[in-house]
Amino acid sequence: MSRILVIDDEELIRQTLRSILERAGHTVLDAPNGREGMLLRQNEPVDVVVTDIYMPEKDGMQVLSEMKQLATKPKIIAMSGGGHKGLLDWRAAALALGAHGVLLKPFDERTVLVTI
C-alpha cells in the first residue's frame, strides 16, 4: 500500500484521515501545518500528500508550489472545507498548481479512499 502524508491544522481531521487510511492498509504520517509537513517530507519519502489549503505558517498552496519543485513528486490531494471567502477558487488554483485531485470537507470514508 501507499505511504501517505496528511497535512492539516485540525487534529480531528488528521486523526480521522489516519484512521480511514490505516484501516485500508496505508502507512500514514501527519503534520499540523505545511512547514512541518515539508520538513517531514524531506526525511520521509511518501507516495501521496493530502494537504489542507488554509493553514497557519505555510498553507496548502505553498505546499503545492514546493512539491512541484521536487525531483520525486508524490501524488497530491488538496482539501478544504471552504476556508476564506474571496475571489480565489481554491479547487481550480490547486489543480493548476499540480494537485491530482481535491477533497471537500466534510468527507466520508468512501470519498477519501476513491480520491486517494
Buried (B, 14 or more C-beta within 10 A) or exposed (E): EBBBBBBBBEEEBBEBBBEBBEEBEBBBBBBBBBBBBBEBBEEEEBBBBBBBBBBEEBBBBBBBEBBEEEEEEBBBBBBBBEBEEEEEEBBEBBBEBBBBBBBEBEBEBEEBEEBB
